[in-house]
Amino acid sequence: MTLLRGLVPDDHLTRRLAVQSIISAFGDGAFLTGSAFYFTQLVGLSAQQVGVGLSVAAGVQFLASVPTGRWVDRRGAKRAWVVTAAAQAVLYFFWPAINDFLTFLLMMAAMSVVESTTRSGRNAYTIAVFPREQRVASQAFMRAARNVGYTLGALLAGMALALDSDVAMELVPLLTGALLVGNTIWVWRLPRLVVERPGERAPAAGRTKGGALRNRGFLLTSIFNGVLGTHGVLLNTVIPLWLVEKTDAPRVLLAWLFGTNTVLAVLLQVAAARGVTTVTQSLRAQYRGAACFVASCAIILITHDTTGWLTVALVWLGHVTVTGAELFQSAGMWGLVAELSDPERLGDYQGVSSLGYTLGQVWAPALYTFLAMTLGAPGWVIIALVVVGAAVAIGPAARSAERHLEHVRAPNEVTAGEPA
């Protein structure tokens, strides 16, 4: 009961943001679960065309990260979040109009720009609206809530798929759009941001040159965050492939693995983020995550030579440890981004954070799959060494970003006000 009570935040604003996360993820999860069926069976695209569209979307989102982050600063975090949340809902209502590859590409490009801007606006808002000691904890509650929402969405889409009806699946993007309209209203009713500039300290020299791309330490920190965040590649790609091709574990174990990950993410994310406030504490969380990542590699690599229930137990344990990497790394990343972002350029910094994180991840699926599936145990050792290298490097990078920020900007206090 104590654990369950810990899943419900005491702070009213955090509860409101957690509910928003559930609504948003419910809509996204419903559509994403059935998207492969929707695009291939209803729209008539080939699997290769869907893959190209996803790659185009990823590329557009990468290019849009910094410009959309700066647009968030110009418009204001909450206003930008409301506008793009509404745009996302509208785009889902237009999904039924997709009838060929070209319209699919255009929609994927538009969605990627909207999603990039929404992320920058949401992240900038959640950093600005909370006092320092609540920022990471609030993110943890929101992350747990999003997992609940995705699960509900997946169940809904699963029911539609089980009906084996094209009409049911055609309704999924419309239902997603309706849920995201509700999400837009919820975001609009959140407290507005009131920026206070107490003026106790004068602006530092070079204040006008504080763009996030000039903070090389922050960009490097974001890249190393991306490397440490490649636990998702292990979780969703490499370990499942390894289980199927390199072990004697039953295929049905995959469902139990993903179920375990979801449950642990909901139950333990808040606990993993507890006490993470400063840069030092954030780095410690990153180191814990890296240790879990390395432990997972060490456990999984020996399952090639085990049999029966021992293999099942070890693969499951390897999945649990990589989930630990996810929980701790996420907490450390939230802390570093919150602490190392210029309070007057939060959107810009969220855009560069997204840019750096992507740079730290784009190579991982191909490289990790090749190393594990081709080289076997030595490949797992190399993967672990890559993560250790990122863990060693992220500390100096974060301290460099911290020094840059101290020289460029005077700190601002941002508090929550009344609903806009």
C-alpha positions in Angstrom: 0.0 0.0 0.0 2.9 2.3 0.7 4.2 1.7 -2.8 0.8 2.5 -4.3 0.4 5.6 -2.3 3.8 6.7 -3.6 2.4 6.5 -7.2 0.0 9.4 -6.5 1.7 12.8 -6.2 0.8 15.0 -3.3 1.2 18.2 -5.3 -1.9 19.3 -7.1 -0.1 20.5 -10.2 1.9 17.3 -10.5 -1.4 15.4 -10.4 -2.8 17.5 -13.1 0.2 17.0 -15.3 0.1 13.2 -14.6 -3.5 13.1 -15.8 -2.5 15.0 -18.9 0.2 12.4 -19.5 -2.4 9.6 -19.3 -4.8 11.3 -21.7 -2.0 12.1 -24.2 -0.4 8.7 -24.1 -3.8 7.0 -24.2 -4.5 8.6 -27.6 -1.0 8.0 -28.9 -0.8 4.4 -27.6 -4.1 3.5 -29.2 -3.0 4.6 -32.7 0.7 3.5 -32.5 -0.3 -0.1 -31.5 -2.5 -0.5 -34.6 -0.5 1.7 -37.0 1.3 -1.1 -38.8 -2.1 -2.7 -39.6 -3.6 0.7 -40.5 -0.9 1.7 -43.0 -0.4 -1.6 -44.7 -4.0 -3.0 -44.7 -6.1 0.1 -44.9 -3.9 2.6 -46.7 -2.3 -0.1 -48.9 1.4 0.8 -48.3 4.1 -1.8 -48.3 6.3 -2.4 -45.2 9.2 -0.8 -47.0 7.2 2.3 -47.7 6.2 2.5 -44.0 9.9 2.2 -43.1 10.9 5.0 -45.5 8.2 7.2 -44.0 9.4 6.6 -40.5 12.9 7.4 -41.5 11.8 10.6 -43.2 9.9 11.6 -40.0 13.0 10.9 -37.9 15.1 13.1 -40.2 12.6 15.9 -40.3 12.3 15.8 -36.5 16.1 15.9 -36.1 16.4 19.0 -38.4 13.4 20.7 -36.7 14.7 20.3 -33.1 16.6 23.5 -32.7 14.3 25.8 -34.8 11.2 24.6 -33.1 12.8 25.0 -29.6 13.6 28.6 -30.4 10.1 29.2 -31.6 8.8 27.9 -28.2 10.9 30.6 -26.5 9.4 33.3 -28.8 5.8 32.2 -28.3 6.1 31.1 -24.6 6.2 27.5 -23.4 2.6 27.0 -22.4 1.2 28.8 -25.5 3.4 26.8 -27.8 2.4 23.6 -26.0 -1.3 24.4 -26.4 -1.0 25.3 -30.1 0.9 22.2 -31.0 -1.3 19.9 -28.9 -4.3 21.2 -30.9 -2.4 20.8 -34.2 -1.6 17.2 -33.3 -5.2 16.5 -32.7 -6.2 18.0 -36.0 -3.6 16.0 -37.9 -5.1 12.7 -36.5 -8.5 13.7 -37.8 -6.9 13.9 -41.3 -5.3 10.4 -41.1 -8.3 8.9 -43.0 -7.5 11.2 -45.9 -4.2 9.4 -46.5 -4.5 7.3 -49.6 -1.0 7.0 -51.1 2.7 7.1 -50.3 3.0 10.9 -51.0 0.3 11.9 -48.6 1.7 9.5 -46.0 5.1 11.1 -46.3 3.7 14.6 -46.0 1.7 13.6 -42.9 4.7 12.0 -41.3 6.8 15.1 -41.9 4.1 17.4 -40.4 3.6 15.1 -37.4 7.3 15.0 -36.7 7.5 18.8 -36.7 4.5 19.1 -34.4 5.8 16.4 -32.1 9.2 18.1 -31.8 7.6 21.4 -30.9 5.2 19.8 -28.5 8.1 18.1 -26.7 10.1 21.3 -26.4 7.1 23.2 -25.1 6.1 20.6 -22.6 9.6 20.1 -21.3 10.2 23.9 -21.1 6.9 24.3 -19.2 7.6 21.5 -16.7 11.0 22.9 -15.9 9.8 26.4 -15.5 6.6 25.8 -13.5 8.2 23.8 -10.7 10.7 24.8 -8.1 14.1 23.1 -8.4 13.4 20.4 -5.8 10.2 19.2 -7.6 11.4 19.1 -11.2 12.7 15.5 -11.5 10.1 14.1 -9.2 7.3 15.6 -11.4 8.9 14.2 -14.5 9.0 10.7 -12.8 5.3 10.9 -12.0 4.5 12.0 -15.6 6.7 9.2 -17.0 4.8 6.6 -14.9 1.5 8.1 -15.9 2.4 7.9 -19.6 3.2 4.2 -19.2 -0.3 3.8 -17.8 -1.8 5.7 -20.7 0.2 3.8 -23.4 -1.0 0.5 -21.8 -4.7 1.7 -21.9 -4.2 2.8 -25.5 -2.6 -0.5 -26.5 -5.5 -2.4 -24.9 -8.1 -0.3 -26.8 -6.3 -0.9 -30.1 -5.9 -4.6 -29.3 -9.7 -4.8 -28.9 -10.2 -3.1 -32.3 -7.7 -5.5 -33.9 -9.5 -8.5 -32.3 -12.8 -7.4 -33.9 -11.1 -8.0 -37.3 -13.0 -5.1 -38.7 -11.7 -2.4 -41.0 -14.4 0.0 -39.7 -13.1 -0.5 -36.2 -9.6 0.3 -37.2 -10.6 3.3 -39.2 -12.1 4.8 -36.1 -8.9 4.5 -34.1 -7.2 7.7 -35.5 -10.5 9.6 -35.0 -10.7 8.4 -31.4 -7.1 9.4 -31.0 -7.9 12.9 -32.3 -10.8 13.2 -29.9 -8.6 12.2 -27.0 -6.0 14.7 -28.0 -8.7 17.4 -28.2 -9.3 16.6 -24.6 -5.6 16.8 -24.0 -5.4 20.2 -25.6 -8.2 21.5 -23.3 -6.4 20.1 -20.3 -3.1 21.7 -21.2 -4.9 25.1 -21.9 -6.3 25.0 -18.3 -2.9 24.4 -16.7 -1.4 27.4 -14.8 0.3 30.1 -16.8 3.9 30.9 -16.2 4.9 34.0 -14.4 8.5 35.0 -14.9 10.0 37.0 -12.1 13.4 38.7 -12.4 14.4 39.6 -8.8 17.5 41.5 -9.9 19.7 40.7 -7.0 22.4 39.7 -9.3 23.5 41.6 -12.4 23.6 39.7 -15.7 27.0 38.1 -16.5 29.2 39.3 -19.2 28.3 37.9 -22.6 24.7 37.5 -21.7 23.4 38.1 -25.2 25.5 35.2 -26.5 23.8 32.5 -24.5 22.2 30.4 -27.3 22.1 26.7 -26.4 24.3 25.6 -29.4 27.1 27.9 -28.0 27.0 25.8 -24.8 29.2 22.9 -26.1 29.2 21.2 -22.8 25.4 21.0 -22.8 25.4 19.6 -26.4 28.0 17.0 -25.4 26.1 16.2 -22.2 23.0 15.6 -24.4 25.0 13.3 -26.8 26.3 11.2 -23.9 22.8 11.2 -22.5 21.7 9.7 -25.8 24.4 7.0 -25.6 23.4 6.1 -22.0 19.8 6.1 -23.2 20.5 3.3 -25.8 19.1 0.9 -23.2 15.9 1.2 -25.3 17.7 -0.4 -28.2 18.7 -3.4 -25.9 15.1 -3.5 -24.5 13.2 -3.4 -27.7 15.5 -4.8 -30.4 18.7 -6.6 -29.4 17.5 -8.7 -26.5 14.4 -9.9 -28.3 16.5 -10.8 -31.4 19.0 -12.5 -29.1 16.3 -14.5 -27.4 14.8 -15.7 -30.7 18.0 -16.5 -32.5 20.7 -17.3 -29.9 18.9 -18.9 -27.0 16.5 -21.8 -26.4 14.0 -19.6 -24.5 10.4 -19.9 -25.6 9.1 -17.0 -27.8 6.3 -16.4 -25.4 8.8 -15.1 -22.9 8.9 -11.9 -25.0 5.4 -10.9 -23.9 6.4 -11.4 -20.2 9.6 -9.3 -20.7 7.7 -6.3 -22.1 5.0 -6.7 -19.5 7.6 -6.7 -16.7 9.2 -3.6 -18.1 5.9 -1.7 -18.2 5.0 -2.7 -14.7 8.4 -1.8 -13.3 8.4 1.5 -15.1 5.0 2.4 -13.5 5.9 1.2 -10.0 9.5 2.2 -9.7 10.2 5.3 -11.8 9.2 7.7 -9.0 11.4 5.8 -6.5 14.4 5.8 -8.9 14.1 9.6 -9.3 13.8 10.3 -5.6 16.4 12.7 -4.3 17.7 13.7 -7.8 17.9 17.5 -7.8 21.4 18.8 -8.3 23.9 18.1 -11.1 25.9 15.8 -8.8 22.8 13.8 -7.9 21.8 13.6 -11.5 25.3 12.3 -12.5 25.0 9.6 -9.7 21.7 8.5 -11.2 23.4 8.2 -14.6 26.2 6.1 -13.1 23.7 3.8 -11.5 21.9 3.5 -14.9 25.2 2.7 -16.6 26.0 0.0 -14.0 22.6 -1.6 -14.6 23.2 -1.4 -18.4 26.6 -3.2 -18.0 25.1 -5.8 -15.7 22.5 -6.6 -18.3 25.1 -7.1 -21.0 27.1 -9.4 -18.7 24.0 -11.5 -17.9 22.6 -11.7 -21.4 25.9 -12.7 -23.0 26.1 -16.0 -21.1 22.6 -17.1 -22.1 23.9 -18.4 -25.4 25.4 -21.4 -23.6 22.7 -22.0 -21.0 19.6 -24.2 -21.4 16.0 -24.5 -20.1 14.7 -22.6 -17.1 18.2 -21.2 -16.4 18.1 -19.4 -19.7 14.6 -18.1 -19.0 15.6 -16.8 -15.6 18.7 -15.1 -16.9 17.1 -13.5 -19.9 14.3 -12.2 -17.5 17.0 -10.9 -15.1 18.8 -9.2 -17.9 15.6 -7.5 -18.9 15.0 -6.3 -15.3 18.5 -4.8 -15.1 18.1 -3.0 -18.4 14.9 -1.7 -17.1 16.9 -0.4 -14.1 19.1 1.4 -16.6 16.1 3.0 -18.1 14.7 4.2 -14.8 18.0 5.6 -13.4 19.2 7.1 -16.7 15.8 8.9 -17.2 16.0 10.4 -13.8 19.6 11.6 -14.3 18.7 13.0 -17.7 15.8 15.0 -16.4 18.0 16.4 -13.6 20.8 17.4 -16.0 18.5 19.0 -18.5 16.7 21.0 -15.8 19.8 22.1 -14.0 21.8 22.9 -17.1 19.2 24.8 -19.2 19.2 28.6 -19.3 15.9 29.7 -17.6 15.5 32.4 -20.3 16.0 30.0 -23.2 14.3 26.9 -22.0 12.8 26.1 -25.5 16.2 26.6 -27.2 17.8 24.3 -24.7 15.1 21.6 -25.0 15.6 21.7 -28.8 19.4 21.2 -28.5 18.9 18.5 -25.9 16.7 16.6 -28.3 19.3 17.2 -31.1 22.1 15.9 -29.0 20.1 13.0 -27.6 19.3 11.9 -31.2 22.9 12.2 -32.2 23.8 9.9 -29.4 21.2 7.2 -30.5 20.9 7.1 -34.3 23.8 4.6 -34.7 22.9 2.3 -31.9 20.3 -0.1 -33.5 22.6 -1.1 -36.4 25.8 -1.2 -34.3 24.4 -3.0 -31.3 22.6 -5.6 -33.4 25.7 -6.3 -35.4 27.9 -6.6 -32.4 25.6 -8.9 -30.4 24.3 -11.0 -33.2 27.6 -11.3 -35.2 30.3 -11.3 -32.6 28.4 -12.8 -29.7 30.0 -12.5 -26.2 32.8 -10.1 -27.4 30.1 -7.9 -29.0 28.3 -7.6 -25.7 31.5 -6.6 -24.0 32.0 -3.9 -26.6 28.5 -2.6 -26.1 29.2 -2.4 -22.3 32.5 -0.5 -23.0 30.6 2.0 -25.1 28.3 2.7 -22.2 31.1 2.9 -19.7 32.9 5.4 -22.0 29.7 7.6 -22.1 29.4 7.4 -18.3 33.0 8.5 -17.8 32.6 11.4 -20.2 29.3 12.8 -19.2 30.6 14.2 -15.9 33.2 16.5 -17.4 30.7 17.5 -20.1 28.1 18.4 -17.5 30.5 20.4 -15.4 31.6 22.3 -18.6 27.9 23.1 -19.3 27.5 24.3 -15.7 30.5 26.6 -16.0 29.2 28.0 -19.3 25.8 28.8 -17.8 27.3 30.5 -14.8 29.3 32.8 -17.1 26.5 33.6 -19.5 23.3 34.0 -17.6 22.0 35.2 -14.2 19.5 32.8 -12.8 15.8 33.5 -12.9 13.0 32.3 -10.7 9.9 31.0 -12.5 6.7 30.3 -10.6 3.2 29.1 -11.4 0.4 31.6 -11.5 -3.3 31.4 -12.2 -4.8 29.6 -15.3 -4.4 31.6 -18.5 
